[in-house]
Amino acid sequence: MTETLAPKIDSTDAPRRPRPIAAVLAAVGIPMFMVVLDNLVVTNALPVIRTELGASLTDLQWFVNAYTLSFASLLLTAAAIGDRLGRRRIFLAGIALFTVASAACALATEPWMLILARAIQGVGAAGVLPLSLTLLSVAVPEQMRSAAIGIWGGITGLGIALGPLVGGAVVEGLNWQWIFWLNVPIGILAVPFVAWALNESFGGARKLDPLGLVLSAGGVLAVVWGVIHGAEDGWTSAQVLGALIGGAALLAAMIVWELKTPHPMLPLRLFRSRAFRVANITGFAFSVGVFGTIFLVAQYFQVVQGYSPLESGIRTMPWTLAPMFVAPLAGAIVDKVGARTLLATGQFMLTAALAWMALITTVDVGYAAFVGPFLLGGIGMGLTFAPSATVVMASAGPDEQAMASGTNSTVREVGVAMGVAILASVFASYGSYTDPQAYVDGLVPAIWVGAVIVAVGAVVSLFVPRLVHAGH
């Protein structure tokens, strides 16, 4: 039976102050841009940080995953606190903590210091990303919401696009610490602007679920730790098997607890919606395959072909910049074309792009050979953000939109962490950083694994139900 969905906005007793749509978009978009940027801003700086801090491959993975794991672990809790205490209030607190933690990242002199500061950054980011979409949905009239979500997706795409480029440019022009110092003035200016531009809003009053938080965060952390250390310590070693089995047990216990508690952190009833299930499976597969590949490909141009960090960032732009242009267009036409068509098309394009990259990657391949698959992958990413967000927000009732957004963001961020861990583990099993050929020997099978994972998500995306907006 076809599932028909219509997005709704929640109500709040807070007084409304009408603001220009452009101001609202800027208020939710600028902080979100910083958060998304920092998912990838370190990628082109990793070879330099590796040298200056004496970091290992495991450290490099944790520079990325310390951020994404703390981010993912607290997204749902931050959304729940926002519903209870005020979404704008928690949004502002997230911006402030993210800004302070960025300064701590810049001051790090040892790998563990950077890892810790990145983890605190992720805590701040958890207060920003899910609430940005919810605050936007509340502030924008329903007839303009799909277009606004498309612009929101374009800002997400811009953060992804500029992450490697900004990282490379700053490292080459200044030093790697400045990729974090840049967040500080932006964060300081964003706080008063957000306070002016956004109205306060609340969701359904829900109690917090600390046990659910501990079980989910512990389970995800243990599984990712096991995957990261599997290639180095051996998949059958006691510590790796213990982490994988223990993490799986914690996640199973979390599901059992969430089913029985009256105030779940993760409302599993959301997954009764076929659209919501499909959007999250597709989003997870997309994040694993694509971001795991970006983590390795961003380093390829430096390690294998000898380009500078800035030159490497410029070379990835056909892939990472395209979503900035495609995502707003996708948001503008999603109601006419349908979320399923756009989402599935994007995922199959990404699958083809990754397979194409795997086929052409050698030590001495010319850069021109990468332009085609990079553009194809960038368009596929742009067709992913807005339709996926539209499906997620339309799947939830007025009091559950923040939790739906938080759940989807959690799934995708866990996917980023798992993607970096899984593909880096495949890389370490077949190659190394010792010389260009060894890097390629590890990179190619890792990209193939990413392509297969995205392909699974592409097939699943075909099961998105037809989405109908109210009034259409």
Rosetta blueprint (number, residue, H / E / L):
1 M L
2 T L
3 E L
4 T L
5 L L
6 A L
7 P L
8 K L
9 I L
10 D L
11 S L
12 T L
13 D L
14 A L
15 P L
16 R L
17 R L
18 P L
19 R L
20 P L
21 I H
22 A H
23 A H
24 V H
25 L H
26 A H
27 A H
28 V H
29 G H
30 I H
31 P H
32 M H
33 F H
34 M H
35 V H
36 V H
37 L H
38 D H
39 N H
40 L H
41 V L
42 V L
43 T L
44 N L
45 A L
46 L H
47 P H
48 V H
49 I H
50 R H
51 T H
52 E H
53 L H
54 G L
55 A L
56 S L
57 L H
58 T H
59 D H
60 L H
61 Q H
62 W H
63 F H
64 V H
65 N H
66 A H
67 Y H
68 T H
69 L H
70 S H
71 F H
72 A H
73 S H
74 L H
75 L H
76 L H
77 T H
78 A H
79 A H
80 A H
81 I H
82 G H
83 D H
84 R H
85 L H
86 G L
87 R H
88 R H
89 R H
90 I H
91 F H
92 L H
93 A H
94 G H
95 I H
96 A H
97 L H
98 F H
99 T H
100 V H
101 A H
102 S H
103 A H
104 A H
105 C H
106 A H
107 L L
108 A L
109 T L
110 E L
111 P H
112 W H
113 M H
114 L H
115 I H
116 L H
117 A H
118 R H
119 A H
120 I H
121 Q H
122 G H
123 V H
124 G H
125 A H
126 A H
127 G L
128 V L
129 L H
130 P H
131 L H
132 S H
133 L H
134 T H
135 L H
136 L H
137 S H
138 V H
139 A H
140 V L
141 P L
142 E H
143 Q H
144 M H
145 R H
146 S H
147 A H
148 A H
149 I H
150 G H
151 I H
152 W H
153 G H
154 G H
155 I H
156 T H
157 G H
158 L H
159 G H
160 I H
161 A H
162 L H
163 G H
164 P H
165 L H
166 V H
167 G H
168 G H
169 A H
170 V H
171 V H
172 E H
173 G H
174 L L
175 N L
176 W L
177 Q L
178 W H
179 I H
180 F H
181 W H
182 L L
183 N H
184 V H
185 P H
186 I H
187 G H
188 I H
189 L H
190 A H
191 V H
192 P H
193 F H
194 V H
195 A H
196 W H
197 A H
198 L L
199 N L
200 E L
201 S L
202 F L
203 G L
204 G L
205 A L
206 R L
207 K L
208 L L
209 D L
210 P H
211 L H
212 G H
213 L H
214 V H
215 L H
216 S H
217 A H
218 G H
219 G H
220 V H
221 L H
222 A H
223 V H
224 V H
225 W H
226 G H
227 V H
228 I H
229 H H
230 G H
231 A H
232 E H
233 D H
234 G L
235 W L
236 T L
237 S L
238 A H
239 Q H
240 V H
241 L H
242 G H
243 A H
244 L H
245 I H
246 G H
247 G H
248 A H
249 A H
250 L H
251 L H
252 A H
253 A H
254 M H
255 I H
256 V H
257 W H
258 E H
259 L H
260 K H
261 T L
262 P L
263 H L
264 P L
265 M L
266 L L
267 P L
268 L H
269 R H
270 L H
271 F H
272 R H
273 S L
274 R H
275 A H
276 F H
277 R H
278 V H
279 A H
280 N H
281 I H
282 T H
283 G H
284 F H
285 A H
286 F H
287 S H
288 V H
289 G H
290 V H
291 F H
292 G H
293 T H
294 I H
295 F H
296 L H
297 V H
298 A H
299 Q H
300 Y H
301 F H
302 Q H
303 V H
304 V L
305 Q L
306 G L
307 Y L
308 S L
309 P H
310 L H
311 E H
312 S H
313 G H
314 I H
315 R H
316 T L
317 M H
318 P H
319 W H
320 T H
321 L L
322 A H
323 P H
324 M H
325 F H
326 V H
327 A H
328 P H
329 L H
330 A H
331 G H
332 A H
333 I H
334 V H
335 D H
336 K H
337 V H
338 G L
339 A H
340 R H
341 T H
342 L H
343 L H
344 A H
345 T H
346 G H
347 Q H
348 F H
349 M H
350 L H
351 T H
352 A H
353 A H
354 L H
355 A H
356 W H
357 M H
358 A H
359 L H
360 I H
361 T L
362 T L
363 V L
364 D L
365 V L
366 G L
367 Y L
368 A H
369 A H
370 F H
371 V H
372 G H
373 P H
374 F H
375 L H
376 L H
377 G H
378 G H
379 I H
380 G H
381 M H
382 G H
383 L H
384 T H
385 F H
386 A H
387 P H
388 S H
389 A H
390 T H
391 V H
392 V H
393 M H
394 A H
395 S L
396 A L
397 G L
398 P L
399 D L
400 E L
401 Q H
402 A H
403 M H
404 A H
405 S H
406 G H
407 T H
408 N H
409 S H
410 T H
411 V H
412 R H
413 E H
414 V H
415 G H
416 V H
417 A H
418 M H
419 G H
420 V H
421 A H
422 I H
423 L H
424 A H
425 S H
426 V H
427 F H
428 A H
429 S H
430 Y H
431 G L
432 S L
433 Y L
434 T L
435 D L
436 P H
437 Q H
438 A H
439 Y H
440 V H
441 D H
442 G H
443 L H
444 V H
445 P H
446 A H
447 I H
448 W H
449 V H
450 G H
451 A H
452 V H
453 I H
454 V H
455 A H
456 V H
457 G H
458 A H
459 V H
460 V H
461 S H
462 L L
463 F L
464 V L
465 P L
466 R L
467 L L
468 V L
469 H L
470 A L
471 G L
472 H L
